[in-house]
Amino acid sequence: LHPGTMKPVGPEDLAPLFPPDLVMQEVSQERYIPIPEEVQQVYKQWRPSPLYRARALEKALGTPARIYYKYEGVSPTGSHKPNTAVPQAYYNKKAGTKKLTTETGAGQWGCSLAYAGACFDLDVEVFQVKVSYEAKPYRSIYMQSFGASCYPSPSERTEVGKKILEKDPKCPGSLGIAISEAIESCMKSTASGVPTKYALGSVLNHVLMHQTIIGQEAIKQLEMAGDYPDVLVGCTGGGSNFAGMCFPFIGQKFRKEAKKNFRVVAVEPKACPSLTKGTYAYDFGDTGKMTPLVKSHTLGHPFVPPPDHAGGLRYHAMAPLISHLKELGELEAIAYGQTECFAAGV
């Protein structure tokens, strides 16, 4: 819904923030959209990513289960985020964009967009949630090494940031706040004559679609291994990682192509439990109420989660497509605290 009129948004409403190709991908009804050759050339640096069988973990657990994991850490920035950062940078370059603004939590998305911006000669400005900016200084240094600028959010660089700091000078920040700052900066930059767009690292349909290369590869790799999952598990913050792995398998199920029935489990942090405790409703995607309202499981756009270590899993709402699947009963959701996860790992 449009934040001003509360009516359904159209492509023209999204045009100030996103290039035409990404706007059309957001609302596309096509089953497949070809990956441009220029994007494939960059992907070849690390894709396909390996699918490992965790035999040592199976032995340690004494389980009869066969445990596989898709390792996205082989990408240039060490996460799955370049899978969407690269095509977003490409489509923006194609549309004549000169600068991108964005937010980041723990910093993986910011690093990935900085990398993608360097690939396609785009300036990149990143607003990083302050608690993560201070806890993980190497991430901002990494962004700067690719030529991007990175600022702790909330900041004095935007009106949204100034207002929040006036109320709470020690505000740890949130992804909702950082998104507001990135959008405001995008609008200001465009007004100053610099062709600028905004890039989002999760939640939106086109982002989730770019990430499905993970699951598409996994399906082929499991075929090579002569196996098929009984349970699919993915960590879930905004939803791009989870969707990337699970959506292609769920698609097989809907098309009656799945080799057998399987469970799908979304795992989220107790510090920000949108799927397990959020309300399924229309809500803003940012604290400053600049984005369209989308229907998803949300803790409310003003929500500021506690400063836990998993900075990338601190978004107040879930991707609409994942929320829809949850409402349809196609996936399970569970929340864990960080200390119990650390304890389980050691």
C-alpha positions as CSV (number, residue, x, y, z in Angstrom):
1,L,0.0,0.0,0.0
2,H,1.2,3.5,-0.8
3,P,2.2,5.3,2.5
4,G,0.4,8.5,1.5
5,T,-2.8,7.2,-0.1
6,M,-3.1,3.7,1.5
7,K,-4.0,2.4,-2.0
8,P,-2.2,-0.4,-3.8
9,V,1.1,0.8,-5.3
10,G,1.9,0.6,-9.0
11,P,5.2,0.5,-10.8
12,E,5.3,4.3,-11.0
13,D,5.2,4.5,-7.2
14,L,8.3,2.3,-6.9
15,A,10.2,4.0,-9.7
16,P,11.9,6.7,-7.5
17,L,13.6,3.9,-5.5
18,F,14.2,1.1,-8.0
19,P,15.2,0.7,-11.6
20,P,12.6,-0.5,-14.1
21,D,13.8,-4.1,-14.4
22,L,13.7,-4.6,-10.6
23,V,10.2,-3.0,-10.4
24,M,8.9,-5.5,-13.0
25,Q,10.6,-8.4,-11.2
26,E,8.9,-7.4,-8.0
27,V,5.5,-7.9,-9.6
28,S,6.4,-10.5,-12.3
29,Q,4.2,-13.6,-12.7
30,E,6.7,-15.4,-14.8
31,R,8.0,-18.7,-13.4
32,Y,11.6,-18.0,-14.5
33,I,13.5,-14.8,-15.3
34,P,16.8,-15.3,-17.2
35,I,20.0,-14.3,-15.4
36,P,21.8,-11.7,-17.6
37,E,25.1,-12.8,-19.0
38,E,26.9,-9.9,-17.2
39,V,25.6,-11.2,-13.9
40,Q,26.5,-14.8,-14.7
41,Q,30.1,-13.7,-15.4
42,V,30.4,-12.4,-11.9
43,Y,28.6,-15.4,-10.4
44,K,31.2,-17.6,-12.0
45,Q,33.7,-16.4,-9.4
46,W,32.0,-18.6,-6.8
47,R,29.0,-20.3,-8.2
48,P,27.9,-23.0,-8.0
49,S,28.5,-23.0,-4.3
50,P,29.3,-26.4,-2.7
51,L,26.8,-28.7,-1.0
52,Y,28.5,-30.5,1.8
53,R,27.5,-33.6,3.7
54,A,28.3,-33.0,7.4
55,R,29.5,-36.5,8.2
56,A,31.6,-35.5,11.2
57,L,28.5,-33.8,12.7
58,E,26.4,-36.8,12.0
59,K,28.9,-39.0,13.9
60,A,29.2,-36.6,16.8
61,L,25.4,-36.5,17.2
62,G,25.1,-40.3,16.7
63,T,22.2,-39.7,14.4
64,P,21.0,-41.8,11.5
65,A,20.1,-38.6,9.6
66,R,22.1,-37.5,6.6
67,I,22.8,-33.8,7.2
68,Y,23.7,-31.6,4.2
69,Y,24.5,-27.9,4.2
70,K,24.8,-25.4,1.3
71,Y,27.9,-23.3,1.9
72,E,27.5,-19.7,0.7
73,G,30.6,-18.6,2.5
74,V,32.7,-19.2,-0.7
75,S,31.4,-15.9,-2.2
76,P,33.7,-12.9,-2.3
77,T,32.1,-11.4,0.8
78,G,31.5,-14.6,2.7
79,S,27.7,-14.8,2.6
80,H,24.7,-15.4,0.3
81,K,24.1,-11.6,-0.1
82,P,26.1,-11.1,-3.4
83,N,23.5,-13.3,-5.1
84,T,21.2,-10.3,-5.1
85,A,23.7,-7.5,-4.7
86,V,25.3,-8.3,-8.1
87,P,22.0,-8.3,-10.2
88,Q,20.7,-5.2,-8.3
89,A,23.9,-3.3,-9.2
90,Y,23.8,-4.6,-12.8
91,Y,20.2,-3.5,-13.4
92,N,20.9,-0.1,-11.8
93,K,23.9,0.4,-13.9
94,K,21.9,-0.5,-17.0
95,A,19.3,2.1,-16.0
96,G,21.9,4.9,-15.7
97,T,22.1,5.0,-11.9
98,K,25.3,6.5,-10.5
99,K,24.8,5.9,-6.8
100,L,23.1,3.4,-4.5
101,T,22.1,3.8,-0.9
102,T,21.2,1.0,1.5
103,E,21.1,-0.2,5.1
104,T,22.8,-3.1,6.7
105,G,22.6,-4.9,10.0
106,A,25.6,-7.1,10.8
107,G,27.2,-5.8,7.6
108,Q,27.1,-8.8,5.2
109,W,24.6,-7.0,2.9
110,G,26.6,-3.7,3.1
111,C,29.8,-5.5,2.2
112,S,28.1,-7.3,-0.7
113,L,26.6,-4.2,-2.2
114,A,29.9,-2.4,-1.8
115,Y,31.5,-5.3,-3.8
116,A,28.8,-5.3,-6.4
117,G,29.0,-1.5,-6.7
118,A,32.7,-1.9,-7.4
119,C,32.0,-4.5,-10.1
120,F,29.7,-2.1,-12.0
121,D,31.3,1.3,-11.1
122,L,28.6,2.6,-8.8
123,D,29.0,4.7,-5.7
124,V,27.6,3.0,-2.6
125,E,26.4,4.6,0.7
126,V,25.6,2.3,3.6
127,F,23.8,3.1,6.9
128,Q,24.8,0.3,9.4
129,V,22.8,-0.4,12.6
130,K,24.9,1.3,15.2
131,V,25.3,-1.6,17.6
132,S,26.7,-3.8,14.8
133,Y,28.8,-0.9,13.4
134,E,30.5,-0.7,16.8
135,A,30.7,-4.5,17.5
136,K,32.0,-5.5,14.1
137,P,34.3,-2.7,12.9
138,Y,35.9,-4.9,10.3
139,R,32.7,-4.9,8.3
140,S,32.7,-1.2,7.7
141,I,36.5,-1.3,6.8
142,Y,35.7,-4.1,4.3
143,M,33.0,-1.9,2.7
144,Q,35.4,1.0,2.5
145,S,38.0,-1.2,0.8
146,F,35.6,-1.5,-2.1
147,G,35.1,2.3,-2.2
148,A,31.8,2.5,-0.3
149,S,31.0,4.9,2.6
150,C,29.5,3.5,5.8
151,Y,27.9,5.4,8.6
152,P,26.5,4.2,12.0
153,S,22.7,4.5,12.2
154,P,21.0,6.5,13.6
155,S,23.2,9.3,12.3
156,E,23.3,13.1,12.1
157,R,23.3,12.8,8.3
158,T,19.5,12.6,7.9
159,E,16.5,14.3,9.5
160,V,15.1,10.9,10.6
161,G,18.4,10.1,12.3
162,K,18.6,13.5,14.0
163,K,15.0,13.1,15.4
164,I,15.7,9.7,16.8
165,L,19.0,10.8,18.4
166,E,17.2,13.8,20.0
167,K,14.8,11.4,21.8
168,D,17.5,8.8,22.6
169,P,21.2,9.8,22.2
170,K,22.2,6.2,23.0
171,C,19.8,4.5,20.6
172,P,21.4,1.3,19.4
173,G,19.7,1.5,16.0
174,S,17.6,-1.0,14.0
175,L,17.2,-2.0,10.5
176,G,14.0,-0.1,10.3
177,I,15.8,3.1,11.2
178,A,18.7,2.4,8.9
179,I,16.2,1.9,6.0
180,S,14.6,5.2,6.7
181,E,18.0,6.9,6.6
182,A,19.0,5.2,3.4
183,I,15.7,6.2,1.6
184,E,16.0,9.8,2.8
185,S,19.6,10.0,1.6
186,C,18.5,8.5,-1.8
187,M,15.8,11.2,-2.2
188,K,18.2,14.0,-1.3
189,S,20.9,12.7,-3.6
190,T,18.5,12.4,-6.5
191,A,17.2,16.0,-5.8
192,S,20.8,17.2,-5.9
193,G,21.1,15.9,-9.5
194,V,22.9,12.6,-8.9
195,P,20.9,9.6,-10.3
196,T,20.5,7.6,-7.2
197,K,18.4,4.5,-6.2
198,Y,17.9,2.5,-3.1
199,A,18.8,-1.2,-2.7
200,L,17.3,-3.6,-0.2
201,G,19.1,-6.8,0.9
202,S,16.1,-8.9,1.9
203,V,12.3,-9.0,2.2
204,L,11.2,-7.9,-1.3
205,N,10.1,-10.4,-4.0
206,H,12.9,-9.6,-6.4
207,V,15.5,-10.1,-3.7
208,L,14.1,-13.5,-2.7
209,M,13.9,-14.5,-6.4
210,H,17.6,-13.7,-7.0
211,Q,18.5,-15.9,-4.0
212,T,16.6,-19.0,-5.4
213,I,19.8,-19.8,-7.3
214,I,20.8,-21.5,-4.0
215,G,18.0,-23.9,-3.9
216,Q,18.0,-24.5,-7.7
217,E,21.7,-25.6,-7.4
218,A,20.9,-27.7,-4.3
219,I,18.2,-29.6,-6.1
220,K,20.7,-30.6,-8.8
221,Q,23.5,-31.4,-6.3
222,L,21.2,-33.6,-4.3
223,E,20.2,-35.4,-7.5
224,M,23.9,-36.1,-8.0
225,A,24.1,-37.4,-4.5
226,G,21.1,-39.6,-5.0
227,D,19.2,-38.0,-2.2
228,Y,16.2,-35.7,-1.4
229,P,15.4,-33.8,1.8
230,D,13.0,-34.9,4.5
231,V,13.5,-31.6,6.4
232,L,14.6,-28.2,5.1
233,V,15.9,-25.7,7.7
234,G,17.0,-22.1,7.2
235,C,17.7,-19.2,9.5
236,T,15.2,-16.4,8.9
237,G,15.5,-12.7,9.5
238,G,14.1,-10.8,6.6
239,G,13.8,-14.0,4.6
240,S,16.2,-14.0,1.7
241,N,18.4,-16.8,2.9
242,F,15.5,-19.0,3.9
243,A,13.7,-18.4,0.6
244,G,16.8,-18.9,-1.5
245,M,17.1,-22.5,-0.2
246,C,13.5,-23.5,0.4
247,F,11.4,-21.8,-2.3
248,P,12.7,-24.0,-5.2
249,F,11.8,-27.1,-3.2
250,I,8.4,-25.7,-2.2
251,G,7.9,-24.9,-5.9
252,Q,8.5,-28.6,-6.7
253,K,5.9,-29.5,-4.1
254,F,3.3,-27.2,-5.6
255,R,4.0,-28.5,-9.1
256,K,3.8,-32.1,-7.8
257,E,7.4,-32.6,-8.8
258,A,8.8,-33.3,-5.3
259,K,10.2,-36.8,-4.9
260,K,8.6,-37.0,-1.4
261,N,6.9,-34.9,1.2
262,F,9.1,-32.8,3.4
263,R,9.0,-30.4,6.3
264,V,10.1,-26.8,6.0
265,V,11.4,-25.1,9.2
266,A,12.1,-21.4,9.5
267,V,14.4,-20.6,12.5
268,E,14.4,-17.0,13.8
269,P,15.9,-15.3,16.9
270,K,13.9,-14.9,20.1
271,A,15.2,-11.3,20.2
272,C,13.2,-10.5,17.0
273,P,10.5,-13.2,16.6
274,S,8.4,-11.8,13.8
275,L,7.1,-15.2,12.5
276,T,6.4,-16.7,15.9
277,K,5.1,-13.7,17.8
278,G,4.4,-11.0,15.2
279,T,1.0,-9.9,13.9
280,Y,0.0,-10.7,10.3
281,A,-0.9,-7.2,9.1
282,Y,0.0,-4.4,6.8
283,D,2.9,-2.4,8.2
284,F,5.6,0.0,7.1
285,G,9.0,-1.5,6.2
286,D,10.9,1.2,8.0
287,T,10.7,3.3,11.2
288,G,10.2,6.6,9.4
289,K,7.1,5.4,7.5
290,M,8.7,6.1,4.1
291,T,8.2,2.7,2.5
292,P,5.0,1.1,1.1
293,L,3.0,-1.0,3.6
294,V,3.2,-4.7,3.0
295,K,1.3,-7.5,4.6
296,S,3.5,-9.7,6.7
297,H,4.2,-11.0,10.2
298,T,5.5,-7.9,12.0
299,L,6.5,-6.7,15.5
300,G,5.6,-3.1,14.5
301,H,7.8,-0.7,12.5
302,P,8.9,1.2,15.7
303,F,10.3,-2.0,17.2
304,V,14.0,-1.8,18.3
305,P,15.3,-5.2,19.2
306,P,17.9,-5.8,21.9
307,P,21.5,-5.6,20.7
308,D,22.2,-9.3,20.2
309,H,25.1,-10.7,18.2
310,A,23.1,-11.8,15.1
311,G,22.8,-8.2,13.8
312,G,21.4,-9.4,10.4
313,L,18.5,-11.1,12.0
314,R,17.0,-8.1,13.7
315,Y,14.4,-6.9,11.2
316,H,10.9,-6.1,12.6
317,A,9.0,-7.9,9.9
318,M,9.1,-10.9,7.6
319,A,9.2,-11.2,3.8
320,P,5.5,-11.1,2.6
321,L,5.9,-14.3,0.5
322,I,7.3,-16.2,3.5
323,S,4.5,-14.8,5.8
324,H,2.0,-16.0,3.2
325,L,3.4,-19.5,3.2
326,K,3.2,-19.5,7.0
327,E,-0.5,-18.6,6.8
328,L,-1.0,-21.3,4.3
329,G,0.5,-23.8,6.7
330,E,3.4,-24.6,4.3
331,L,6.1,-24.0,6.8
332,E,6.9,-24.2,10.5
333,A,8.5,-21.4,12.5
334,I,10.6,-21.7,15.7
335,A,12.6,-19.1,17.6
336,Y,15.8,-19.7,19.6
337,G,17.9,-17.4,21.8
338,Q,21.5,-16.6,21.0
339,T,23.0,-18.1,24.2
340,E,21.2,-21.5,23.7
341,C,22.5,-21.5,20.1
342,F,26.0,-20.8,21.3
343,A,25.7,-23.5,24.0
344,A,24.4,-26.1,21.4
345,G,27.4,-25.3,19.2
346,V,30.0,-26.0,21.9
